Amino acid sequence: MLDREVVKEFLEEKLEKARINIPQNISKNDLAETFCKYIEDDYYEWLKDNFKSFFNHYQPDWKWIRGRIEYYSE
């Protein structure tokens, strides 16, 4: 789950730099919450795709996985 306050600060900074004004009838909290949910939906799909790839479409290559474990353990 995303940290809503961090996302809210991120949005404020990026919107300001892009010179995008939030309409008065949209609250910053609602915008941040909706943006978080949008990202989380996409993130879940990304996780599923990466699961399939990492585990070789349900036929894991344990030698390759051990190599990844060693690589990331360094």
C-alpha positions in Angstrom: 0.0 0.0 0.0 1.3 3.4 -0.9 1.9 6.1 1.7 -0.9 8.6 0.9 0.9 11.6 2.4 4.1 10.9 0.3 1.9 10.6 -2.8 0.1 13.8 -2.0 3.4 15.7 -1.6 4.6 14.1 -4.8 1.5 15.2 -6.7 1.7 18.7 -5.3 5.3 19.1 -6.4 4.8 17.6 -9.9 1.6 19.5 -10.5 3.3 22.7 -9.5 6.3 22.1 -11.7 4.0 21.2 -14.6 1.9 24.4 -13.9 -1.3 22.3 -13.5 -3.9 23.7 -11.3 -6.3 21.4 -9.5 -9.9 22.5 -10.0 -11.5 24.0 -6.8 -14.1 21.2 -6.7 -11.5 18.5 -6.4 -9.8 18.1 -3.0 -6.1 17.3 -2.9 -6.9 14.4 -0.6 -9.4 12.9 -3.0 -7.0 13.4 -5.9 -4.2 11.7 -4.0 -6.4 8.8 -2.9 -7.7 8.2 -6.5 -4.2 8.4 -7.9 -3.0 5.9 -5.3 -5.8 3.5 -6.2 -5.0 3.9 -9.9 -1.3 3.1 -9.2 -2.2 0.2 -7.0 -4.4 -1.4 -9.6 -1.6 -1.1 -12.2 1.0 -2.3 -9.6 -1.0 -5.5 -9.0 -1.0 -6.3 -12.7 2.7 -5.6 -12.9 3.3 -8.0 -9.9 1.3 -10.7 -11.6 3.3 -10.3 -14.9 6.6 -10.3 -13.1 5.6 -13.4 -11.1 5.0 -15.3 -14.3 8.3 -14.1 -15.7 10.4 -14.8 -12.6 9.0 -18.3 -12.2 9.3 -19.0 -15.9 5.6 -19.2 -16.5 5.0 -21.8 -13.8 8.1 -23.8 -14.7 10.7 -22.3 -12.4 14.4 -22.5 -13.3 15.8 -22.9 -9.8 19.4 -22.5 -11.0 18.5 -19.1 -12.4 16.6 -18.2 -9.3 19.6 -19.2 -7.1 21.7 -16.9 -9.2 19.3 -14.0 -8.7 19.3 -14.7 -4.9 23.1 -14.6 -4.9 23.2 -11.5 -7.1 20.8 -9.5 -4.9 22.4 -10.8 -1.7 25.7 -9.1 -2.5 
